[in-house]
Amino acid sequence: MPAIMFQGTGSNVGKSMLVAGFCRYLKRQGYKVAPFKPQNMSNNAAVTPEGGEIGRAQALQALACGLEPSVHMNPVLLKPQSNVGSQVVVQGKVIGQMQARAYSQSKHSLLESVMESYHLLSEQADLIVVEGAGSASEVNLRKGDIANMGFAEAANLPVILIGDIDRGGVIASLVGTKQLLPPSDLALVKGYVINKFRGDATLFKSGLDIITGQTGWPDFGILPWFDDAGRLPAEDSEDLGRDKAMAASGRALKIAVPVLPRIANFDDLDALKSEDGVSLTMVKRGQTIPLDSDLVILPGSKSTIADLEAMKSEGWDIDIKAIARRGGSVLGLCGGYQMLGRKIMDPEGVETEKGAVCEGLGLLDIETVMAGEKRTVQVTGRHLESGSQMHGYEIHVGRSDGPDRARPIFMIEGKLEGATSLDGRIMGSYIHGLFNHDQFRAAFLKSLGHSASGQGYLRGVEQTLDALADHFAHNMDVSGLIRVAEQGL
């Protein structure tokens, strides 16, 4: 099976973006290509048509391939709930929570599921582009590895290493990786690429000579910084650092988003950020939420109760209530919706100890019970106020009810969804992905007194993927990479 695996010399070196660009290039060349990432760690998940969860990056890569996302594109997803523990999702379904040490000791048992997904995907494609996770040189984690060299060895895949020159030390990162890898892993490596280069790439020729001289690996190109990367959905919360208030002519609609420790599905914000005349600010720890904000959005959370307590410790609850008193609006999505209510009860100990009760912000007259199975489903419905159609997905535990549910926001497959305060300025919904759809986004912005630009957000994502493919093809040795994939080891 023709396949190639891209691994990084570190985290956040641009693996996901590079794979998406290569996938779109291959699709345009007539290949039936599919993406694959054996293990991912992210709270920014997507819901597949099967009703399972995968990393947001693999959903974007599926789009680049012209495919519907599948749970088999990312068979193991770790969703951090604390600094030392994660929820473990296998082939789209939650199998439980594990502390880091326990997972490290048992991850090898998941290789069977990973290989099953890989082979199922291989039957439907004629070339697979695989993305590693973290760093290829984490030799302390090599035993039982299913994310990088362990998977490449099991699947007999050629590996291309990615070095990030933007963070500095790219020569040392690649040469150091060569020094650390054992001979069996070195036999898998077929070359390297340099990513995120700024300036005149010809000036780095001596750097390439040093890396190739020290490692014996050929280079497959230098990929310059891609300025439009921010137009594509981000997966890693590290990428929130690239967000800034967007310049807007005239009176901008000011939106503020507090960045909570376990923020999830923050790609809900991407379409709003792309709107002309919208200034969206990510409020980081130690900052106050601007009191002149027109709208505060509380995004999803992997640990609603812990993030609610973090919000209170930052004093953001006081800021949000002050904004509401001054006439501003507040929208809560999923975990943010739960936080807006009077109470969150956890009788089964889903997030805390059994029987815990947490006081919410009290801006919506609802209460949430954290109980039952996790709901992961794609949905289609109608915005009740405007009549506009909407599409999205749910990915949450818990149910919310109370008097403000009498003023729902959507009709979803015959059922009313969401809640609104009596004055209409406080809103909550379990639906993610709402703003990706132009008709609903325009209606929502109009309700805030702001006109939408009329741009097609999803069409813009497709155009950016095409531009990324052009960028990749212009700077990479694409024929060489395809030859590596087809010849294998």
C-alpha positions in Angstrom: 0.0 0.0 0.0 1.7 3.3 -1.0 2.0 5.4 2.1 4.2 8.0 3.7 4.5 9.2 7.3 5.5 12.7 8.4 6.9 13.0 11.9 8.2 16.1 13.6 11.3 16.9 15.6 9.0 18.5 18.1 5.4 19.4 18.8 3.6 22.1 16.8 6.2 22.0 13.9 3.4 22.2 11.4 2.7 18.5 10.7 -1.0 18.9 10.4 -0.9 21.8 7.9 1.8 20.1 5.8 -0.2 16.9 5.6 -3.3 18.8 4.6 -1.4 20.6 1.9 0.1 17.4 0.5 -3.3 15.7 0.6 -5.0 18.4 -1.4 -2.1 18.4 -3.9 -2.4 14.6 -4.3 -6.2 14.8 -4.7 -5.8 17.4 -7.5 -3.3 15.0 -9.2 -6.0 12.3 -9.3 -5.0 10.2 -6.3 -7.6 8.7 -4.1 -5.7 9.8 -0.9 -6.7 9.5 2.7 -5.2 11.0 5.9 -4.3 9.0 9.0 -3.0 9.8 12.5 -2.7 6.8 14.8 -2.8 8.8 18.0 -3.8 12.4 18.6 -4.0 14.5 21.8 -6.5 17.4 21.5 -9.7 18.8 23.0 -10.6 20.3 19.6 -12.5 17.3 18.2 -14.8 16.8 15.2 -17.8 14.5 15.0 -17.9 12.0 12.1 -21.0 10.8 10.2 -20.6 7.5 12.2 -21.2 9.5 15.4 -17.6 9.2 16.6 -14.9 11.7 17.6 -11.6 12.4 15.8 -9.1 15.3 16.0 -10.1 18.5 14.3 -6.9 18.3 12.1 -7.9 15.0 10.7 -11.3 16.4 9.8 -9.6 19.2 7.9 -7.3 16.7 6.2 -10.3 14.7 5.1 -11.8 17.8 3.6 -8.5 18.3 1.8 -8.8 14.8 0.4 -12.5 15.4 -0.6 -13.6 12.8 1.9 -16.1 12.6 4.7 -14.2 12.3 8.1 -14.1 8.8 9.6 -13.2 7.5 13.0 -10.6 5.3 11.3 -8.6 8.4 10.3 -7.7 9.0 13.9 -8.3 5.7 15.9 -6.9 6.9 19.2 -7.8 10.4 20.5 -6.7 11.6 23.9 -8.7 14.5 25.4 -6.8 16.1 28.3 -8.9 16.6 31.5 -6.1 17.5 33.8 -2.3 18.0 33.6 -1.8 14.2 34.2 -4.9 12.6 32.8 -7.0 12.3 29.7 -10.2 10.8 28.4 -9.3 8.0 25.9 -11.4 7.7 22.7 -10.8 4.6 20.5 -12.3 4.4 17.1 -14.6 7.3 17.9 -15.9 6.0 21.3 -14.9 6.8 24.8 -13.4 3.8 26.6 -12.6 5.6 29.9 -10.2 8.0 31.6 -6.6 7.3 32.3 -3.7 8.9 34.1 -0.7 9.5 32.0 1.3 6.8 33.7 -1.4 4.2 33.3 -1.8 5.1 29.6 1.9 4.9 29.0 1.9 1.4 30.4 -1.2 0.2 28.4 -1.0 2.1 25.1 0.6 -0.9 23.3 -2.7 -2.7 23.7 -4.3 -0.2 21.4 -2.0 -1.1 18.5 -4.5 -3.7 17.3 -7.3 -1.1 16.9 -4.9 1.3 15.3 -3.7 -1.2 12.7 -7.3 -2.3 12.1 -8.3 1.2 11.3 -5.2 1.7 9.1 -6.0 -1.4 7.0 -9.7 -0.5 6.7 -8.7 3.0 5.4 -6.1 1.4 3.1 -8.9 -0.6 1.4 -10.6 2.6 0.4 -7.6 4.6 -0.9 -4.6 4.2 -3.2 -2.3 6.4 -1.0 -2.2 7.1 2.7 -0.5 10.2 4.2 0.2 9.6 7.9 0.9 12.2 10.6 2.9 11.5 13.7 2.4 13.1 17.1 4.8 15.2 19.1 8.5 14.3 18.5 10.0 11.4 16.7 13.0 11.5 19.1 11.1 10.9 22.4 13.0 7.7 22.9 12.0 7.5 26.5 8.4 6.8 25.2 9.5 4.4 22.5 8.4 1.2 24.2 4.9 0.5 23.2 4.8 3.6 20.9 1.8 3.8 18.6 2.1 7.4 17.5 5.5 7.7 15.8 8.2 5.2 15.1 6.3 2.4 16.8 3.5 2.8 14.3 5.9 3.3 11.3 7.6 0.1 12.2 4.3 -1.9 12.6 3.0 -0.6 9.3 6.4 -0.7 7.5 6.2 3.0 6.5 8.9 5.4 5.2 9.2 8.4 7.4 10.0 12.1 6.5 11.0 14.3 9.4 9.8 17.9 9.7 12.0 20.6 11.3 10.5 23.9 12.4 13.0 26.7 11.6 10.7 29.4 13.0 11.3 28.4 16.6 15.1 28.2 16.0 17.6 25.4 16.4 16.4 23.5 13.4 19.8 22.1 12.6 20.3 20.8 16.1 16.8 19.3 16.2 17.3 17.3 13.1 20.9 16.2 13.8 20.0 15.5 17.4 17.1 13.3 16.2 19.6 11.3 14.1 21.9 10.9 17.1 19.0 9.7 19.4 17.2 7.2 17.2 18.2 3.5 17.4 19.3 1.9 14.1 16.0 0.1 13.5 14.2 3.5 13.5 16.8 5.2 11.5 16.2 2.7 8.7 12.7 4.1 8.4 13.8 7.7 7.8 14.0 8.7 4.1 14.6 12.4 4.4 13.5 15.7 5.9 11.8 19.0 5.2 12.3 22.4 6.7 9.0 24.1 7.6 7.9 27.7 8.4 10.8 29.5 6.8 10.7 33.3 6.7 12.8 35.3 4.2 15.2 34.2 1.4 15.3 30.4 1.5 18.5 30.3 -0.6 20.4 31.7 2.4 19.8 28.4 4.2 21.6 26.2 1.6 24.6 25.9 3.9 22.2 24.8 6.7 20.9 22.0 4.4 24.4 21.0 3.6 25.2 20.7 7.3 22.1 18.7 8.1 22.5 16.3 5.2 26.2 16.0 5.9 25.6 15.1 9.5 22.7 12.8 8.9 23.0 11.4 5.4 19.4 12.3 4.8 18.3 14.1 1.6 16.1 17.2 1.9 12.8 17.4 0.2 12.5 21.1 0.3 12.1 24.2 2.4 8.4 25.2 3.0 8.1 29.0 3.5 5.7 30.4 6.1 2.1 30.2 4.9 0.5 33.5 5.7 -3.1 32.2 5.3 -2.7 29.4 7.9 -5.0 31.4 10.2 -7.8 30.9 7.7 -7.9 27.2 8.4 -9.4 25.6 11.5 -6.8 25.3 14.3 -6.5 22.2 16.5 -3.9 22.9 19.1 -4.7 25.5 21.8 -1.2 26.7 21.3 -2.5 28.1 18.0 -4.7 30.5 20.0 -1.5 32.6 20.5 -1.7 33.6 16.8 -5.1 35.2 17.3 -5.4 38.9 17.7 -8.1 41.5 17.4 -8.8 41.9 13.7 -8.6 45.4 12.2 -12.0 46.6 11.3 -13.2 49.8 9.6 -15.7 51.9 11.3 -17.5 50.7 14.4 -16.4 47.1 15.0 -18.5 44.5 16.7 -16.3 43.7 19.8 -16.3 40.0 20.8 -14.3 38.7 23.7 -13.6 35.1 24.5 -12.0 34.0 27.8 -9.4 31.3 27.2 -10.1 28.7 29.9 -7.5 26.0 30.8 -9.5 23.1 29.1 -11.0 25.1 26.2 -12.4 22.8 23.5 -13.8 23.1 20.0 -12.5 26.7 19.7 -12.7 26.5 15.9 -16.3 27.5 16.5 -14.9 31.0 16.5 -13.0 30.9 13.2 -15.8 32.1 10.9 -16.6 35.0 13.2 -12.9 36.0 13.2 -12.9 36.1 9.4 -15.8 38.6 9.2 -15.0 42.2 8.2 -15.9 44.6 11.0 -15.6 42.0 13.7 -12.9 42.4 16.4 -12.5 39.2 18.3 -10.1 39.1 21.3 -8.9 36.0 23.0 -8.6 37.0 26.7 -5.7 35.2 28.4 -5.1 34.5 32.0 -4.3 37.6 34.0 -6.2 39.9 31.7 -9.7 41.3 32.2 -12.5 40.9 29.8 -13.1 44.4 28.1 -16.2 46.0 29.6 -17.1 47.5 26.3 -17.5 44.1 24.7 -20.7 43.7 22.6 -20.6 40.0 23.0 -18.8 37.5 25.2 -18.6 33.9 24.0 -18.0 31.1 26.4 -16.7 28.2 24.2 -16.7 24.5 24.8 -14.7 22.9 27.6 -13.4 19.4 28.2 -13.8 19.9 32.0 -16.8 22.3 32.5 -16.7 22.4 36.3 -12.9 22.8 36.6 -13.0 25.6 33.9 -15.9 27.3 35.7 -13.9 27.4 38.9 -10.9 28.7 36.9 -13.1 31.4 35.5 -14.1 32.5 38.9 -10.5 32.5 40.2 -9.6 34.9 37.3 -12.5 37.2 38.2 -14.0 36.7 34.7 -17.4 35.9 36.2 -17.5 39.4 37.6 -16.5 40.9 34.2 -19.1 38.9 32.3 -21.9 39.9 34.7 -20.9 43.5 34.4 -21.0 43.4 30.6 -24.4 41.8 30.8 -25.6 44.6 33.1 -24.3 47.2 30.7 -26.4 45.8 27.9 -23.8 43.4 26.3 -24.7 39.9 25.1 -23.4 36.5 26.2 -23.4 33.3 24.3 -22.4 30.0 25.8 -21.6 27.0 23.6 -21.7 23.4 25.0 -19.6 23.7 28.3 -20.0 27.4 28.1 -23.8 26.9 28.0 -23.7 24.8 31.1 -21.6 27.5 32.9 -24.3 30.1 32.3 -26.9 28.3 34.4 -27.6 28.4 38.1 -26.1 25.1 39.0 -24.1 22.2 37.6 -24.7 18.9 39.4 -22.5 15.8 39.0 -24.3 13.0 40.7 -22.3 10.2 39.0 -18.9 11.8 39.4 -18.4 12.4 35.7 -16.0 15.3 36.2 -15.7 15.6 40.0 -16.5 13.5 43.1 -19.9 12.0 43.1 -22.7 14.3 44.2 -20.8 17.5 43.7 -22.8 20.7 43.0 -21.2 23.8 41.5 -22.8 27.2 41.4 -22.9 28.6 37.8 -23.0 32.2 36.6 -26.7 32.4 37.1 -27.3 34.3 33.8 -29.6 31.6 32.4 -32.4 30.1 34.4 -31.4 26.5 33.8 -29.7 23.7 35.7 -27.4 21.1 34.3 -27.0 17.4 35.4 -23.8 15.8 34.3 -25.0 12.3 33.7 -25.7 9.8 30.9 -23.7 8.7 27.9 -21.6 11.2 25.9 -23.6 12.5 23.0 -21.7 12.7 19.7 -23.8 13.4 16.6 -24.0 15.6 13.6 -27.3 17.7 13.4 -29.3 19.7 11.0 -32.0 22.2 12.0 -33.5 25.6 11.7 -32.8 28.9 13.6 -36.2 29.7 15.0 -35.8 33.5 15.0 -34.6 33.9 11.4 -35.8 30.7 9.8 -32.3 30.1 8.5 -31.0 26.6 8.1 -28.1 25.4 10.3 -25.8 22.4 10.5 -23.5 21.5 13.3 -22.6 18.7 15.8 -23.0 17.9 19.5 -20.2 16.5 21.6 -21.0 16.6 25.3 -22.1 14.9 28.5 -25.0 16.2 30.5 -28.5 17.7 30.0 -29.8 21.2 30.8 -33.3 22.2 31.7 -35.1 25.1 33.3 -37.5 28.0 32.5 -35.2 29.7 30.0 -35.5 26.5 27.9 -39.0 27.8 27.0 -37.2 30.3 24.7 -35.1 27.9 22.5 -32.8 28.9 19.7 -33.1 26.0 17.3 -35.5 23.3 16.1 -33.3 20.2 15.6 -34.9 17.2 14.0 -38.3 18.1 15.6 -36.9 18.9 19.0 -36.3 22.4 20.5 -32.7 23.2 21.5 -31.0 25.9 23.5 -32.1 28.5 25.9 -32.5 32.3 26.0 -32.9 34.8 28.8 -36.1 36.8 29.0 -34.4 39.9 27.6 -32.9 37.9 24.8 -29.3 38.9 25.5 -28.1 35.7 27.2 -28.0 32.6 25.0 -26.8 29.0 25.3 -26.7 26.0 22.9 -25.1 22.6 22.8 -24.5 22.9 19.0 -20.9 23.4 17.7 -20.0 24.6 14.2 -22.9 27.0 14.0 -21.0 30.0 12.5 -19.5 28.0 9.7 -22.8 28.3 7.8 -23.2 31.7 6.2 -27.0 32.1 6.5 -27.1 31.5 10.2 -24.0 33.6 10.9 -25.5 36.5 9.0 -28.7 36.2 11.0 -26.9 36.1 14.3 -24.7 39.1 13.5 -27.8 41.0 12.4 -29.5 40.3 15.8 -26.5 42.1 17.3 -26.9 45.1 15.0 -24.0 44.1 12.7 -24.1 43.2 9.0 -22.3 40.1 7.7 -19.8 40.5 4.9 -21.6 38.0 2.7 -18.4 35.9 2.3 -18.7 32.1 2.1 -16.7 30.8 5.0 -16.5 27.1 4.0 -15.8 28.2 0.4 -12.9 30.3 1.8 -11.6 27.2 3.6 -11.6 25.3 0.3 -9.8 28.1 -1.5 -7.2 28.2 1.3 -6.6 24.5 1.0 -6.0 25.0 -2.7 -3.6 27.8 -2.0 -1.8 25.6 0.5 -1.5 22.8 -2.1 0.0 25.3 -4.6 2.4 26.5 -1.9 3.4 23.0 -1.1 3.9 22.0 -4.7 5.9 25.1 -5.5 8.4 24.6 -2.7 8.6 20.8 -2.1 10.0 17.9 -4.1 6.6 16.5 -4.6 7.7 13.9 -7.2 10.3 12.7 -4.7 7.8 12.4 -1.9 5.4 10.5 -4.1 8.3 8.2 -5.2 9.1 7.5 -1.5 5.4 6.7 -0.8 5.2 4.3 -3.8 8.5 2.6 -3.3 8.2 2.2 0.5 11.0 0.7 2.4 
